[in-house]
């Protein structure tokens, strides 16, 4: 199978061809937001115990997650 090439459309690989150019100011702003969200995810998993949830059912997991986020927000308001 030498010489066989597979041509994919540009939209098939959004990592190589993102909809927002990497050198733009919009990209920098969006990337800062992503960093912020990843930091919050890390705190929620580590400090609030959502890294390993031992509950059954989507409703129970949702309640646990929302309560954890409310605790994190209350702590932030208390520190402010």
PDB file with one MODEL, atoms N, CA, C and O in Angstrom:
MODEL        1
ATOM      1  N   UNK A   1       0.830  -1.187   0.000  1.00  0.00           N
ATOM      2  CA  UNK A   1       0.000   0.000   0.000  1.00  0.00           C
ATOM      3  C   UNK A   1       0.877   1.253   0.000  1.00  0.00           C
ATOM      4  O   UNK A   1       0.613   2.195   0.747  1.00  0.00           O
ATOM      5  N   UNK A   2       1.880   1.265  -0.806  1.00  0.00           N
ATOM      6  CA  UNK A   2       2.721   2.451  -0.893  1.00  0.00           C
ATOM      7  C   UNK A   2       2.057   3.506  -1.744  1.00  0.00           C
ATOM      8  O   UNK A   2       1.398   3.209  -2.741  1.00  0.00           O
ATOM      9  N   UNK A   3       2.241   4.733  -1.335  1.00  0.00           N
ATOM     10  CA  UNK A   3       1.755   5.845  -2.109  1.00  0.00           C
ATOM     11  C   UNK A   3       0.285   6.170  -1.904  1.00  0.00           C
ATOM     12  O   UNK A   3      -0.248   7.065  -2.560  1.00  0.00           O
ATOM     13  N   UNK A   4      -0.373   5.460  -1.007  1.00  0.00           N
ATOM     14  CA  UNK A   4      -1.773   5.746  -0.748  1.00  0.00           C
ATOM     15  C   UNK A   4      -1.860   6.888   0.255  1.00  0.00           C
ATOM     16  O   UNK A   4      -1.244   6.842   1.319  1.00  0.00           O
ATOM     17  N   UNK A   5      -2.622   7.900  -0.092  1.00  0.00           N
ATOM     18  CA  UNK A   5      -2.781   9.042   0.792  1.00  0.00           C
ATOM     19  C   UNK A   5      -4.249   9.206   1.124  1.00  0.00           C
ATOM     20  O   UNK A   5      -5.133   9.013   0.290  1.00  0.00           O
ATOM     21  N   UNK A   6      -4.469   9.563   2.357  1.00  0.00           N
ATOM     22  CA  UNK A   6      -5.822   9.838   2.810  1.00  0.00           C
ATOM     23  C   UNK A   6      -5.949  11.332   3.026  1.00  0.00           C
ATOM     24  O   UNK A   6      -5.248  11.902   3.861  1.00  0.00           O
ATOM     25  N   UNK A   7      -6.829  11.963   2.290  1.00  0.00           N
ATOM     26  CA  UNK A   7      -7.024  13.402   2.438  1.00  0.00           C
ATOM     27  C   UNK A   7      -8.259  13.631   3.298  1.00  0.00           C
ATOM     28  O   UNK A   7      -9.352  13.158   2.984  1.00  0.00           O
ATOM     29  N   UNK A   8      -8.065  14.362   4.380  1.00  0.00           N
ATOM     30  CA  UNK A   8      -9.152  14.683   5.285  1.00  0.00           C
ATOM     31  C   UNK A   8      -9.507  16.150   5.148  1.00  0.00           C
ATOM     32  O   UNK A   8      -8.635  16.979   4.885  1.00  0.00           O
ATOM     33  N   UNK A   9     -10.776  16.479   5.323  1.00  0.00           N
ATOM     34  CA  UNK A   9     -11.128  17.907   5.309  1.00  0.00           C
ATOM     35  C   UNK A   9     -10.517  18.629   6.504  1.00  0.00           C
ATOM     36  O   UNK A   9     -10.211  18.010   7.523  1.00  0.00           O
ATOM     37  N   UNK A  10     -10.342  19.925   6.373  1.00  0.00           N
ATOM     38  CA  UNK A  10      -9.722  20.722   7.435  1.00  0.00           C
ATOM     39  C   UNK A  10     -10.499  20.595   8.736  1.00  0.00           C
ATOM     40  O   UNK A  10      -9.893  20.535   9.805  1.00  0.00           O
ATOM     41  N   UNK A  11     -11.811  20.553   8.673  1.00  0.00           N
ATOM     42  CA  UNK A  11     -12.630  20.486   9.885  1.00  0.00           C
ATOM     43  C   UNK A  11     -12.528  19.138  10.576  1.00  0.00           C
ATOM     44  O   UNK A  11     -13.003  18.998  11.703  1.00  0.00           O
ATOM     45  N   UNK A  12     -11.925  18.139   9.940  1.00  0.00           N
ATOM     46  CA  UNK A  12     -11.795  16.821  10.561  1.00  0.00           C
ATOM     47  C   UNK A  12     -10.766  16.833  11.684  1.00  0.00           C
ATOM     48  O   UNK A  12     -10.806  15.957  12.548  1.00  0.00           O
ATOM     49  N   UNK A  13      -9.852  17.787  11.701  1.00  0.00           N
ATOM     50  CA  UNK A  13      -8.823  17.859  12.730  1.00  0.00           C
ATOM     51  C   UNK A  13      -8.773  19.279  13.293  1.00  0.00           C
ATOM     52  O   UNK A  13      -7.938  20.082  12.876  1.00  0.00           O
ATOM     53  N   UNK A  14      -9.665  19.594  14.239  1.00  0.00           N
ATOM     54  CA  UNK A  14      -9.696  20.972  14.761  1.00  0.00           C
ATOM     55  C   UNK A  14      -8.470  21.340  15.584  1.00  0.00           C
ATOM     56  O   UNK A  14      -8.236  22.525  15.819  1.00  0.00           O
ATOM     57  N   UNK A  15      -7.679  20.370  16.031  1.00  0.00           N
ATOM     58  CA  UNK A  15      -6.461  20.719  16.778  1.00  0.00           C
ATOM     59  C   UNK A  15      -5.410  21.326  15.866  1.00  0.00           C
ATOM     60  O   UNK A  15      -4.680  22.226  16.281  1.00  0.00           O
ATOM     61  N   UNK A  16      -5.321  20.854  14.650  1.00  0.00           N
ATOM     62  CA  UNK A  16      -4.343  21.413  13.708  1.00  0.00           C
ATOM     63  C   UNK A  16      -4.851  22.682  13.045  1.00  0.00           C
ATOM     64  O   UNK A  16      -4.065  23.564  12.701  1.00  0.00           O
ATOM     65  N   UNK A  17      -6.163  22.776  12.864  1.00  0.00           N
ATOM     66  CA  UNK A  17      -6.756  23.925  12.199  1.00  0.00           C
ATOM     67  C   UNK A  17      -7.881  24.470  13.074  1.00  0.00           C
ATOM     68  O   UNK A  17      -9.055  24.238  12.786  1.00  0.00           O
ATOM     69  N   UNK A  18      -7.535  25.191  14.138  1.00  0.00           N
ATOM     70  CA  UNK A  18      -8.584  25.693  15.043  1.00  0.00           C
ATOM     71  C   UNK A  18      -9.409  26.799  14.378  1.00  0.00           C
ATOM     72  O   UNK A  18      -8.913  27.492  13.489  1.00  0.00           O
ATOM     73  N   UNK A  19     -10.663  26.965  14.805  1.00  0.00           N
ATOM     74  CA  UNK A  19     -11.488  28.012  14.212  1.00  0.00           C
ATOM     75  C   UNK A  19     -10.995  29.421  14.543  1.00  0.00           C
ATOM     76  O   UNK A  19     -11.305  30.367  13.818  1.00  0.00           O
ATOM     77  N   UNK A  20     -10.231  29.571  15.631  1.00  0.00           N
ATOM     78  CA  UNK A  20      -9.662  30.866  16.004  1.00  0.00           C
ATOM     79  C   UNK A  20      -8.150  30.763  15.829  1.00  0.00           C
ATOM     80  O   UNK A  20      -7.534  29.869  16.410  1.00  0.00           O
ATOM     81  N   UNK A  21      -7.535  31.647  15.049  1.00  0.00           N
ATOM     82  CA  UNK A  21      -6.078  31.575  14.858  1.00  0.00           C
ATOM     83  C   UNK A  21      -5.320  31.715  16.182  1.00  0.00           C
ATOM     84  O   UNK A  21      -5.686  32.527  17.033  1.00  0.00           O
ATOM     85  N   UNK A  22      -4.283  30.930  16.343  1.00  0.00           N
ATOM     86  CA  UNK A  22      -3.538  30.890  17.605  1.00  0.00           C
ATOM     87  C   UNK A  22      -2.821  32.195  17.933  1.00  0.00           C
ATOM     88  O   UNK A  22      -2.565  32.474  19.104  1.00  0.00           O
ATOM     89  N   UNK A  23      -2.500  32.979  16.950  1.00  0.00           N
ATOM     90  CA  UNK A  23      -1.757  34.218  17.201  1.00  0.00           C
ATOM     91  C   UNK A  23      -2.663  35.402  17.531  1.00  0.00           C
ATOM     92  O   UNK A  23      -2.162  36.497  17.783  1.00  0.00           O
ATOM     93  N   UNK A  24      -3.969  35.214  17.536  1.00  0.00           N
ATOM     94  CA  UNK A  24      -4.880  36.338  17.731  1.00  0.00           C
ATOM     95  C   UNK A  24      -5.085  36.656  19.211  1.00  0.00           C
ATOM     96  O   UNK A  24      -4.779  35.846  20.086  1.00  0.00           O
ATOM     97  N   UNK A  25      -5.606  37.849  19.467  1.00  0.00           N
ATOM     98  CA  UNK A  25      -5.909  38.249  20.844  1.00  0.00           C
ATOM     99  C   UNK A  25      -7.066  37.437  21.404  1.00  0.00           C
ATOM    100  O   UNK A  25      -7.108  37.151  22.601  1.00  0.00           O
ATOM    101  N   UNK A  26      -8.007  37.064  20.537  1.00  0.00           N
ATOM    102  CA  UNK A  26      -9.142  36.258  20.981  1.00  0.00           C
ATOM    103  C   UNK A  26      -8.662  34.899  21.492  1.00  0.00           C
ATOM    104  O   UNK A  26      -9.168  34.387  22.490  1.00  0.00           O
ATOM    105  N   UNK A  27      -7.680  34.323  20.797  1.00  0.00           N
ATOM    106  CA  UNK A  27      -7.121  33.035  21.239  1.00  0.00           C
ATOM    107  C   UNK A  27      -6.501  33.173  22.627  1.00  0.00           C
ATOM    108  O   UNK A  27      -6.708  32.314  23.484  1.00  0.00           O
ATOM    109  N   UNK A  28      -5.755  34.232  22.852  1.00  0.00           N
ATOM    110  CA  UNK A  28      -5.109  34.442  24.156  1.00  0.00           C
ATOM    111  C   UNK A  28      -6.152  34.592  25.255  1.00  0.00           C
ATOM    112  O   UNK A  28      -5.984  34.056  26.350  1.00  0.00           O
ATOM    113  N   UNK A  29      -7.229  35.320  24.966  1.00  0.00           N
ATOM    114  CA  UNK A  29      -8.295  35.501  25.960  1.00  0.00           C
ATOM    115  C   UNK A  29      -8.990  34.171  26.258  1.00  0.00           C
ATOM    116  O   UNK A  29      -9.242  33.846  27.419  1.00  0.00           O
ATOM    117  N   UNK A  30      -9.294  33.413  25.223  1.00  0.00           N
ATOM    118  CA  UNK A  30      -9.945  32.117  25.429  1.00  0.00           C
ATOM    119  C   UNK A  30      -9.032  31.149  26.169  1.00  0.00           C
ATOM    120  O   UNK A  30      -9.502  30.362  26.992  1.00  0.00           O
ATOM    121  N   UNK A  31      -7.730  31.197  25.886  1.00  0.00           N
ATOM    122  CA  UNK A  31      -6.801  30.291  26.548  1.00  0.00           C
ATOM    123  C   UNK A  31      -6.671  30.641  28.031  1.00  0.00           C
ATOM    124  O   UNK A  31      -6.534  29.748  28.867  1.00  0.00           O
ATOM    125  N   UNK A  32      -6.712  31.934  28.361  1.00  0.00           N
ATOM    126  CA  UNK A  32      -6.694  32.328  29.772  1.00  0.00           C
ATOM    127  C   UNK A  32      -7.928  31.804  30.494  1.00  0.00           C
ATOM    128  O   UNK A  32      -7.838  31.361  31.639  1.00  0.00           O
ATOM    129  N   UNK A  33      -9.086  31.852  29.825  1.00  0.00           N
ATOM    130  CA  UNK A  33     -10.305  31.312  30.427  1.00  0.00           C
ATOM    131  C   UNK A  33     -10.189  29.808  30.648  1.00  0.00           C
ATOM    132  O   UNK A  33     -10.655  29.286  31.660  1.00  0.00           O
ATOM    133  N   UNK A  34      -9.567  29.119  29.701  1.00  0.00           N
ATOM    134  CA  UNK A  34      -9.396  27.680  29.854  1.00  0.00           C
ATOM    135  C   UNK A  34      -8.509  27.375  31.054  1.00  0.00           C
ATOM    136  O   UNK A  34      -8.798  26.458  31.822  1.00  0.00           O
ATOM    137  N   UNK A  35      -7.444  28.131  31.218  1.00  0.00           N
ATOM    138  CA  UNK A  35      -6.552  27.943  32.355  1.00  0.00           C
ATOM    139  C   UNK A  35      -7.307  28.168  33.651  1.00  0.00           C
ATOM    140  O   UNK A  35      -7.120  27.426  34.616  1.00  0.00           O
ATOM    141  N   UNK A  36      -8.150  29.174  33.684  1.00  0.00           N
ATOM    142  CA  UNK A  36      -8.946  29.463  34.871  1.00  0.00           C
ATOM    143  C   UNK A  36      -9.879  28.300  35.206  1.00  0.00           C
ATOM    144  O   UNK A  36      -9.992  27.901  36.365  1.00  0.00           O
ATOM    145  N   UNK A  37     -10.537  27.766  34.198  1.00  0.00           N
ATOM    146  CA  UNK A  37     -11.466  26.653  34.412  1.00  0.00           C
ATOM    147  C   UNK A  37     -10.721  25.407  34.878  1.00  0.00           C
ATOM    148  O   UNK A  37     -11.209  24.691  35.752  1.00  0.00           O
ATOM    149  N   UNK A  38      -9.559  25.141  34.315  1.00  0.00           N
ATOM    150  CA  UNK A  38      -8.778  23.973  34.734  1.00  0.00           C
ATOM    151  C   UNK A  38      -8.330  24.114  36.196  1.00  0.00           C
ATOM    152  O   UNK A  38      -8.279  23.124  36.926  1.00  0.00           O
ATOM    153  N   UNK A  39      -8.009  25.334  36.619  1.00  0.00           N
ATOM    154  CA  UNK A  39      -7.628  25.559  38.004  1.00  0.00           C
ATOM    155  C   UNK A  39      -8.796  25.275  38.942  1.00  0.00           C
ATOM    156  O   UNK A  39      -8.619  24.663  39.996  1.00  0.00           O
ATOM    157  N   UNK A  40      -9.993  25.722  38.554  1.00  0.00           N
ATOM    158  CA  UNK A  40     -11.186  25.461  39.366  1.00  0.00           C
ATOM    159  C   UNK A  40     -11.470  23.966  39.411  1.00  0.00           C
ATOM    160  O   UNK A  40     -11.793  23.434  40.473  1.00  0.00           O
ATOM    161  N   UNK A  41     -11.357  23.282  38.279  1.00  0.00           N
ATOM    162  CA  UNK A  41     -11.567  21.834  38.255  1.00  0.00           C
ATOM    163  C   UNK A  41     -10.601  21.121  39.194  1.00  0.00           C
ATOM    164  O   UNK A  41     -10.988  20.181  39.889  1.00  0.00           O
ATOM    165  N   UNK A  42      -9.372  21.554  39.217  1.00  0.00           N
ATOM    166  CA  UNK A  42      -8.380  20.939  40.095  1.00  0.00           C
ATOM    167  C   UNK A  42      -8.747  21.135  41.561  1.00  0.00           C
ATOM    168  O   UNK A  42      -8.636  20.207  42.363  1.00  0.00           O
ATOM    169  N   UNK A  43      -9.184  22.342  41.909  1.00  0.00           N
ATOM    170  CA  UNK A  43      -9.592  22.604  43.296  1.00  0.00           C
ATOM    171  C   UNK A  43     -10.790  21.761  43.688  1.00  0.00           C
ATOM    172  O   UNK A  43     -10.830  21.199  44.782  1.00  0.00           O
ATOM    173  N   UNK A  44     -11.766  21.672  42.795  1.00  0.00           N
ATOM    174  CA  UNK A  44     -12.983  20.906  43.097  1.00  0.00           C
ATOM    175  C   UNK A  44     -12.645  19.439  43.300  1.00  0.00           C
ATOM    176  O   UNK A  44     -13.171  18.800  44.212  1.00  0.00           O
ATOM    177  N   UNK A  45     -11.780  18.905  42.468  1.00  0.00           N
ATOM    178  CA  UNK A  45     -11.427  17.494  42.590  1.00  0.00           C
ATOM    179  C   UNK A  45     -10.603  17.231  43.842  1.00  0.00           C
ATOM    180  O   UNK A  45     -10.842  16.251  44.547  1.00  0.00           O
ATOM    181  N   UNK A  46      -9.649  18.085  44.120  1.00  0.00           N
ATOM    182  CA  UNK A  46      -8.743  17.831  45.227  1.00  0.00           C
ATOM    183  C   UNK A  46      -9.290  18.234  46.586  1.00  0.00           C
ATOM    184  O   UNK A  46      -9.333  17.423  47.511  1.00  0.00           O
ATOM    185  N   UNK A  47      -9.703  19.477  46.703  1.00  0.00           N
ATOM    186  CA  UNK A  47     -10.100  19.998  48.005  1.00  0.00           C
ATOM    187  C   UNK A  47     -11.519  19.618  48.405  1.00  0.00           C
ATOM    188  O   UNK A  47     -11.784  19.390  49.585  1.00  0.00           O
ATOM    189  N   UNK A  48     -12.424  19.549  47.453  1.00  0.00           N
ATOM    190  CA  UNK A  48     -13.822  19.311  47.782  1.00  0.00           C
ATOM    191  C   UNK A  48     -14.237  17.853  47.601  1.00  0.00           C
ATOM    192  O   UNK A  48     -15.400  17.512  47.820  1.00  0.00           O
ATOM    193  N   UNK A  49     -13.327  17.013  47.214  1.00  0.00           N
ATOM    194  CA  UNK A  49     -13.597  15.577  47.178  1.00  0.00           C
ATOM    195  C   UNK A  49     -14.421  15.089  46.011  1.00  0.00           C
ATOM    196  O   UNK A  49     -15.098  14.069  46.140  1.00  0.00           O
ATOM    197  N   UNK A  50     -14.396  15.763  44.882  1.00  0.00           N
ATOM    198  CA  UNK A  50     -15.158  15.286  43.733  1.00  0.00           C
ATOM    199  C   UNK A  50     -14.310  14.453  42.781  1.00  0.00           C
ATOM    200  O   UNK A  50     -14.787  14.062  41.716  1.00  0.00           O
ATOM    201  N   UNK A  51     -13.076  14.179  43.143  1.00  0.00           N
ATOM    202  CA  UNK A  51     -12.226  13.356  42.289  1.00  0.00           C
ATOM    203  C   UNK A  51     -12.684  11.914  42.247  1.00  0.00           C
ATOM    204  O   UNK A  51     -12.554  11.244  41.223  1.00  0.00           O
ATOM    205  N   UNK A  52     -13.215  11.440  43.352  1.00  0.00           N
ATOM    206  CA  UNK A  52     -13.678  10.053  43.417  1.00  0.00           C
ATOM    207  C   UNK A  52     -15.018  10.054  44.152  1.00  0.00           C
ATOM    208  O   UNK A  52     -15.064  10.039  45.382  1.00  0.00           O
ATOM    209  N   UNK A  53     -16.090  10.071  43.392  1.00  0.00           N
ATOM    210  CA  UNK A  53     -17.425  10.104  43.969  1.00  0.00           C
ATOM    211  C   UNK A  53     -17.947   8.678  44.088  1.00  0.00           C
ATOM    212  O   UNK A  53     -17.910   7.910  43.126  1.00  0.00           O
ATOM    213  N   UNK A  54     -18.428   8.336  45.265  1.00  0.00           N
ATOM    214  CA  UNK A  54     -18.923   6.983  45.509  1.00  0.00           C
ATOM    215  C   UNK A  54     -20.447   6.991  45.651  1.00  0.00           C
ATOM    216  O   UNK A  54     -20.991   6.355  46.555  1.00  0.00           O
ATOM    217  N   UNK A  55     -21.122   7.696  44.775  1.00  0.00           N
ATOM    218  CA  UNK A  55     -22.577   7.773  44.807  1.00  0.00           C
ATOM    219  C   UNK A  55     -23.145   7.137  43.551  1.00  0.00           C
ATOM    220  O   UNK A  55     -22.466   7.023  42.531  1.00  0.00           O
ATOM    221  N   UNK A  56     -24.410   6.720  43.641  1.00  0.00           N
ATOM    222  CA  UNK A  56     -25.082   6.166  42.478  1.00  0.00           C
ATOM    223  C   UNK A  56     -26.178   7.115  42.038  1.00  0.00           C
ATOM    224  O   UNK A  56     -26.869   7.720  42.858  1.00  0.00           O
ATOM    225  N   UNK A  57     -26.320   7.231  40.750  1.00  0.00           N
ATOM    226  CA  UNK A  57     -27.389   8.039  40.192  1.00  0.00           C
ATOM    227  C   UNK A  57     -26.925   9.439  39.843  1.00  0.00           C
ATOM    228  O   UNK A  57     -26.162  10.073  40.572  1.00  0.00           O
ATOM    229  N   UNK A  58     -27.410   9.892  38.710  1.00  0.00           N
ATOM    230  CA  UNK A  58     -27.014  11.213  38.231  1.00  0.00           C
ATOM    231  C   UNK A  58     -27.526  12.314  39.156  1.00  0.00           C
ATOM    232  O   UNK A  58     -26.849  13.327  39.335  1.00  0.00           O
ATOM    233  N   UNK A  59     -28.696  12.137  39.739  1.00  0.00           N
ATOM    234  CA  UNK A  59     -29.256  13.162  40.624  1.00  0.00           C
ATOM    235  C   UNK A  59     -28.380  13.353  41.858  1.00  0.00           C
ATOM    236  O   UNK A  59     -28.112  14.485  42.260  1.00  0.00           O
ATOM    237  N   UNK A  60     -27.938  12.262  42.453  1.00  0.00           N
ATOM    238  CA  UNK A  60     -27.103  12.361  43.656  1.00  0.00           C
ATOM    239  C   UNK A  60     -25.743  12.988  43.340  1.00  0.00           C
ATOM    240  O   UNK A  60     -25.234  13.798  44.116  1.00  0.00           O
ATOM    241  N   UNK A  61     -25.168  12.619  42.223  1.00  0.00           N
ATOM    242  CA  UNK A  61     -23.878  13.197  41.831  1.00  0.00           C
ATOM    243  C   UNK A  61     -24.039  14.688  41.548  1.00  0.00           C
ATOM    244  O   UNK A  61     -23.173  15.486  41.906  1.00  0.00           O
ATOM    245  N   UNK A  62     -25.137  15.065  40.909  1.00  0.00           N
ATOM    246  CA  UNK A  62     -25.387  16.476  40.620  1.00  0.00           C
ATOM    247  C   UNK A  62     -25.547  17.280  41.905  1.00  0.00           C
ATOM    248  O   UNK A  62     -24.998  18.374  42.033  1.00  0.00           O
ATOM    249  N   UNK A  63     -26.299  16.736  42.849  1.00  0.00           N
ATOM    250  CA  UNK A  63     -26.489  17.428  44.131  1.00  0.00           C
ATOM    251  C   UNK A  63     -25.157  17.580  44.850  1.00  0.00           C
ATOM    252  O   UNK A  63     -24.857  18.648  45.383  1.00  0.00           O
ATOM    253  N   UNK A  64     -24.367  16.532  44.868  1.00  0.00           N
ATOM    254  CA  UNK A  64     -23.063  16.577  45.542  1.00  0.00           C
ATOM    255  C   UNK A  64     -22.147  17.603  44.883  1.00  0.00           C
ATOM    256  O   UNK A  64     -21.452  18.357  45.564  1.00  0.00           O
ATOM    257  N   UNK A  65     -22.152  17.624  43.557  1.00  0.00           N
ATOM    258  CA  UNK A  65     -21.306  18.572  42.832  1.00  0.00           C
ATOM    259  C   UNK A  65     -21.736  20.011  43.079  1.00  0.00           C
ATOM    260  O   UNK A  65     -20.900  20.882  43.318  1.00  0.00           O
ATOM    261  N   UNK A  66     -23.040  20.258  43.022  1.00  0.00           N
ATOM    262  CA  UNK A  66     -23.528  21.619  43.243  1.00  0.00           C
ATOM    263  C   UNK A  66     -23.267  22.099  44.667  1.00  0.00           C
ATOM    264  O   UNK A  66     -22.920  23.261  44.880  1.00  0.00           O
ATOM    265  N   UNK A  67     -23.432  21.213  45.636  1.00  0.00           N
ATOM    266  CA  UNK A  67     -23.135  21.596  47.014  1.00  0.00           C
ATOM    267  C   UNK A  67     -21.650  21.920  47.194  1.00  0.00           C
ATOM    268  O   UNK A  67     -21.290  22.856  47.907  1.00  0.00           O
ATOM    269  N   UNK A  68     -20.806  21.140  46.543  1.00  0.00           N
ATOM    270  CA  UNK A  68     -19.367  21.407  46.628  1.00  0.00           C
ATOM    271  C   UNK A  68     -19.017  22.751  46.010  1.00  0.00           C
ATOM    272  O   UNK A  68     -18.206  23.497  46.558  1.00  0.00           O
ATOM    273  N   UNK A  69     -19.625  23.062  44.871  1.00  0.00           N
ATOM    274  CA  UNK A  69     -19.365  24.352  44.232  1.00  0.00           C
ATOM    275  C   UNK A  69     -19.907  25.510  45.070  1.00  0.00           C
ATOM    276  O   UNK A  69     -19.293  26.575  45.128  1.00  0.00           O
ATOM    277  N   UNK A  70     -21.052  25.306  45.715  1.00  0.00           N
ATOM    278  CA  UNK A  70     -21.586  26.346  46.599  1.00  0.00           C
ATOM    279  C   UNK A  70     -20.661  26.594  47.784  1.00  0.00           C
ATOM    280  O   UNK A  70     -20.479  27.739  48.200  1.00  0.00           O
ATOM    281  N   UNK A  71     -20.084  25.542  48.324  1.00  0.00           N
ATOM    282  CA  UNK A  71     -19.131  25.698  49.422  1.00  0.00           C
ATOM    283  C   UNK A  71     -17.916  26.485  48.953  1.00  0.00           C
ATOM    284  O   UNK A  71     -17.415  27.351  49.671  1.00  0.00           O
ATOM    285  N   UNK A  72     -17.439  26.180  47.738  1.00  0.00           N
ATOM    286  CA  UNK A  72     -16.282  26.893  47.216  1.00  0.00           C
ATOM    287  C   UNK A  72     -16.606  28.378  47.010  1.00  0.00           C
ATOM    288  O   UNK A  72     -15.785  29.241  47.323  1.00  0.00           O
ATOM    289  N   UNK A  73     -17.792  28.675  46.487  1.00  0.00           N
ATOM    290  CA  UNK A  73     -18.188  30.074  46.296  1.00  0.00           C
ATOM    291  C   UNK A  73     -18.368  30.786  47.624  1.00  0.00           C
ATOM    292  O   UNK A  73     -17.985  31.948  47.757  1.00  0.00           O
ATOM    293  N   UNK A  74     -18.948  30.105  48.614  1.00  0.00           N
ATOM    294  CA  UNK A  74     -19.120  30.719  49.935  1.00  0.00           C
ATOM    295  C   UNK A  74     -17.772  31.035  50.558  1.00  0.00           C
ATOM    296  O   UNK A  74     -17.601  32.080  51.187  1.00  0.00           O
ATOM    297  N   UNK A  75     -16.822  30.140  50.387  1.00  0.00           N
ATOM    298  CA  UNK A  75     -15.474  30.400  50.919  1.00  0.00           C
ATOM    299  C   UNK A  75     -14.837  31.598  50.228  1.00  0.00           C
ATOM    300  O   UNK A  75     -14.160  32.398  50.874  1.00  0.00           O
ATOM    301  N   UNK A  76     -15.049  31.730  48.910  1.00  0.00           N
ATOM    302  CA  UNK A  76     -14.486  32.866  48.180  1.00  0.00           C
ATOM    303  C   UNK A  76     -15.129  34.174  48.626  1.00  0.00           C
ATOM    304  O   UNK A  76     -14.442  35.185  48.771  1.00  0.00           O
ATOM    305  N   UNK A  77     -16.450  34.159  48.845  1.00  0.00           N
ATOM    306  CA  UNK A  77     -17.130  35.368  49.326  1.00  0.00           C
ATOM    307  C   UNK A  77     -16.677  35.706  50.731  1.00  0.00           C
ATOM    308  O   UNK A  77     -16.490  36.876  51.063  1.00  0.00           O
ATOM    309  N   UNK A  78     -16.500  34.689  51.558  1.00  0.00           N
ATOM    310  CA  UNK A  78     -16.034  34.923  52.924  1.00  0.00           C
ATOM    311  C   UNK A  78     -14.632  35.523  52.962  1.00  0.00           C
ATOM    312  O   UNK A  78     -14.344  36.363  53.814  1.00  0.00           O
ATOM    313  N   UNK A  79     -13.768  35.106  52.061  1.00  0.00           N
ATOM    314  CA  UNK A  79     -12.418  35.654  52.000  1.00  0.00           C
ATOM    315  C   UNK A  79     -12.414  37.066  51.438  1.00  0.00           C
ATOM    316  O   UNK A  79     -11.537  37.863  51.771  1.00  0.00           O
ATOM    317  N   UNK A  80     -13.378  37.379  50.596  1.00  0.00           N
ATOM    318  CA  UNK A  80     -13.442  38.717  49.990  1.00  0.00           C
ATOM    319  C   UNK A  80     -14.009  39.675  51.024  1.00  0.00           C
ATOM    320  O   UNK A  80     -14.159  40.865  50.747  1.00  0.00           O
TER     321      UNK A  80
ENDMDL
END
